[in-house]
Amino acid sequence: MATDIRSILGPQADALLGYESKTVNRSRLHLPGPDFLDRVVAQSDRSPVVMRNFQTMLNAGRLGGTGFVSILPVDQGIEHSAGASFAPNPDYFDPENIVKLAIEGGCNAVASTLGVLAAVSRKYAHKIPFLVKFNHNEMLTYPNVHRQSYFGSIRQCYELGALAVGATIYFGNDSARDEIAYVSDMFEEAHQLGMVTVLWCYTRSPGFKVKGADGKSTDYHASADLTGQANHLGATIKADIIKQKLPTNNGGYAAINSGGSSYGKWDKRVYTNLCGSDEAGNGGHPIDLCRYQILNNYMGRVPLINSGGESKGASDLAEAVATAVINKRAGGMGLISGRKAFQKPLKDGVALLHAVQDVYLDKSVTVA
């Protein structure tokens, strides 16, 4: 039975489903669709093997053949510690249950660590596309730091049967330039072996939390303008897909440049013309803020998937469906949702993944 999207969205249904963007028109975007590889990726220098593996991913799961993707990412055993991540559902200490959730949940791919996917590769690598995340920010170093370390080689990812590899770069952090260098090199090797590259384009800097005149701090790590620029850097090192958090605000550059400080380069038209915000970056419809991320992905030539975020319990389904609607209506390719799915009993996790996928299967949910 199809998901009742409007009912799940509740009071925000009209604002999300009825909105029409007045910023950059959808006709100027390279939108997902069944012919995305032939129409867009085939113009690039990607090899026939990368094209084949990319198409294999797009053909998998409940969204197979639509041009959209639903990916289950479970690398939180390193990123957030295994105990903290799997205590709500200890079954997921076992890698096989991670892969089973992705398969039963109808996902296009399962994304996890080298160790998790290697542990079950002979049984499952031919049953669902594997996306190996080769670097992580481990949380055992004391004090905790924001720095990615790579946990495996591209050759290892290839030999365990992965069709794709993924990495994170913490843009804005003092480790960013080193991460850009080695991820770029590893993406080049992955492309040589025919694998699809996926980049988690996250921002990290204490300077991205700005104290206003009222003394209150605002966090701009998920602002449309800063995440958009992170996406643009990710596209530059030839990510085939970019993963980004859904924007929660805008005006990061404007805020950081207040009080006599100087940072980066920015233009007020980013906020007004491109995001529907005011000149300081206040306001803007969530769909327009997400669309600005896609503009930075070469107008969608590099597709955008948004992350599902942490599990909050009862509100997870509504939040996941709303994120999917915003991503799809902005022109994105899909959702990569983990904690909202695996920190639940299997049946509930599968139901949430199916509800997200139903947004992309529903032809009445159109690009704004």
N, C-alpha and C positions, 0 to 999 in steps of 0.2 A: 504494500500500500504506500502510495507516495506521501511524502512528508507535507503536512499543512504548514507551509512556511509562514504565511501571514499570521496564523494563530500563534506560532512560536514566537514571532517577533513582537507580538502584542502591540503596545502603544507606539512603538517606533516603526511599525510596518509601513504606514503611508510615507513617512519621511525617507525611508530607505528604498522602498519599491517604486514609489512614484516620482522620485527626484530625476530631473534632467539637468545635466551639467551645462554650465554656461562658460566654462574655461576653454580647454583645448578640445575641439570636437572629436568624437569617436572616429569620424571618417579619416582622421590624420594618423590614427594608431595602427600598428600591426597587431591585429587581434588574434587570439587563439581560435582554432577551428580544426576540423578534420584534415585540412590541407596545409596546416601550419608549416610543416617541414618543407613541402614542395614550394610553398609560396614565399617563405621567409628564410629558413635556415639554408636552403639550397643555394641562396645567393652568396653565402659566406664561404670561407675556406675549410669548413668542417669536412672531414673525410667521409667516404661512403660507409665506413664501419661505425663512425660516430652517428651518422644519420640512421643507420639500421638500428643501433642500440637505443637511440632517442625514440624512434618510432615504436620499437618493442615496448618501451615504457609507456608511451601514449596509447598503445593498444591493450594494455593490461587492465584488469579490474573492472569494476562497474562503470567507470567512465571511459573504458576503452573505445577508441574511435571518435570521441567527441573533441579531442584537442585539449581537454582539461585534465588535471591531475589531482589526486588525493594521495598523499604520502604519509605513512606512519613513521615518525622519528622517535627512536628510543636510545638516545646517547646520554641520557641524564644520569646513568650510573657513574659516569665520570664528571659530567658538568655540574651535577647537584648532589653528588654522593649517592651510592647505591642504596644505603639504608634509608635516607630521606626520601628518595624517589620511589622505592619499592615497598616501603612499610605499609602503605595503603592496600597493596595487593602483592604479597610476597611471591606469587607464582611467577612474576616477571623477573626474578633473579635468574630464572632458567631461560636462556636465549630462545629455545624452541617456542615458548609461549608468546614471545614477542612476534615471531614470524607467523605463528598461527593467528594472532589477532589481526595482522595485516592482511592475511589471506581471507579470513572469514569476514573481515571488515570491507572487502572489495577494493583494497588500495591498489594503486598503480605500481607502488614500490614500497619496500621497507628500508628505512635508513637507520643504521646503528654503527656501533664501533667495530673495529677490526676483529677483536676477540669474539664478540657476540655472533657476527655473521660467519666467521671462520668455524665456530663451534658446530654449526649446523649446515655448512655449505653443501656437503654432498647430498643431503636429503632435500634441500629446498632451493638451491640456486637456480635450478631449472624450472621452478614452479612459480616464482614471483621475482621480479627484478630486484637485485640487491644494490643499494647505494651505501658505500662504505664511507663513513666520516673519518678522515685520517688525522685530524688534529682536534684537540680539546683543551679547555681550561680546567685542569684538575684542581680539586678543592682540598687537597691534603697539605700542600705547602703552607707553612706558617711563617708569617701571617699570610692570609689569602692574597693572591695577586691576580690581576687581570692580564693574563698572557697565555696564548695558545702554544701548546707543545705538540709536535706530531708523534703519533703512536704507531705508525706503520708506513711502509713504502707503497708507492703506486704499483710496483710489481706484485707485492703481496695481495693487494686489492684485486688486481687482474687475475691472479692465479686462483683465488677462491671463487671466481665466477661472477664478480661484480660487473654490472653494466654501467655503473656510474660511481663517481667519487664526490665527496663533499668536504668542505672546509669552512672554518670561520676566520674572519679577520676582524680584529677590534680596531676599527678606524677611529682616529682621534687619540688613541693611546700611545704611550711612548714606545710600545713594541710594534706599532702598526707597520713601520717601514720594513722591518725584518720579516714580518708575516706576509706582507705584499710580495717580497722578493721570493721567499721559498714556496708560497702557494702558487705564484705565477709559474715558477719552474716545474712544480709538480703537476699543475694543470696542463702544461705543455706536454709532459710525458704521458699523462692520461689520454690526451687527444691522440698522441702517436700510437697508443695501444687501442684506440677506438672507443674510449669511455666518455660518457657525458659528464660534464663538470657542473657542480652546484655550489654556490657560495652563499654562506650565511653572512650578510653584510651588516654587522652590528657595530654600534658606536659605543665607545667607552672613554670617558674622561671626566675627572672631577670638575673640570671647567664647564661641563654641559649642564650642571645644576647651578642655576643663577638666582641670587638673592635680589628681590625687587625692592623698590622704594618703601614698601610696607613691611620689609623685613622678612617676608616669607620667601622660601625658595621654590622655584619651579624647575622640574626635571625636563630637559629637552632631548634626552637620549632617543626618544621616539618621535621627535618633531619631524614634520614632512620635509623641511628644508635640509636638515642634517642627514636624515636617512636617505633622502633623494641623492645627495652628493656621494654618500657611501655606496649607493647602488651604481652610480656612474663610474666610480673607481672599480667596482666589481666587474662591470661590463667591459672595462678597459683591459682587464687581465683575462678576458675571454671565458668568463663564466657562461655556461649555456642556459642556466636557470639561476635566478637570484631569489634567495629567501630573505624576507625582511619582516620586521614587526609592523603591524598596522599602525599608522600614525595616530598619536593620541593628542597632539597639539601642533602648533606651527610657530615660527618666529624665533627659532634657535639662534640664527646669526644675528638678528636684531637685538636680542637680549644679551648675548655675549659681548656685543659691541657697544653696550650702554656703559655709562659711567666713565667714559674716557678710555676704555680698553679698545684694542684693535685685534681683530681675528678674522682671517679668511677674506673672502670677497663675496659680496651679496648685492642684490638689486631688489628694490621694493616691488618691482613687477612680478617677481617670483610669488609674492604673497597676494597681490591684487589680481593680476591678469591670469596667473597660472594656477592659483589655489583658491580664489574667491575669498581670501582673507582681507583684513585691512592692512595698512602700510606697515604696521608693527607685527603682523602675522597673527593677529587675534581673529578667531572665528574661522569659517570655512567648513563646508560640508564634508563629512568623512569620506565620501566617494571622490570628491575633488582632491582631498589631501592624498588619498591613495593613488589617484591618477597622476599626481605630480611625481610619485615614485616611479611610475611606469614611463613617464616622459624621460626620466634620467636613464632608463633602460633602453636607450636608443629608440624611443617611441614604441616600445614593445617588441622590438626585434629580439631582445633578450627577455624572455617572459618572467613575470613576477609571481611568486607564491608567497602568501603571508602566513605567519606562524599563528598557531591557535592559542598560545599563552598558557599560563598556569591553570590548574584545576581549582575552582572555587566552590565546587559542590553543586548545589541545586541550580545555580545559574549557568552551568557549563553549556547545556544544550542551546539555550537562547543566545549566549555569547558566540558560540561556534557558528551557528546559523547566520547571525548578523555579520560576523567577519567574512563568511563565505559570500554573502550578498554584496557586501561592500567591495570585496576583491573582484567578483565577477562583473559587477556593474561599472567598476572603474576600468576594466579591461584586462584584469589579471588572469592567470592560468590555473589557479587553484589554491588549495590549502595544505599545509603540512602541520598536522595536529597530533601531539603526543600525549602530554599529561592528562588532558581532558578525556582521553580514551583509555589509557592503560592503568590509570589510578582508580579503576572501577572494576566491578565484575565483568567478565568477558561479554555477556549478553548486553550490558549497558554500554560498554565500549564500542561494540559493533553497531548498536543502534545510533550512537552519536556520529560515528563515521558515515553511516548510511544517510543520516539526515543532512550532513554537509554535502555529500555527493548528490543528493536529490536537488540541492540548489543549482548545481551545474547541469543536471539533467532536465531541469524545468525550463522549457523554452520561453515561458512568460517572464522569466527573470532576464532582462535584456541589458545590454551595455547602455549606460546613461548618456 
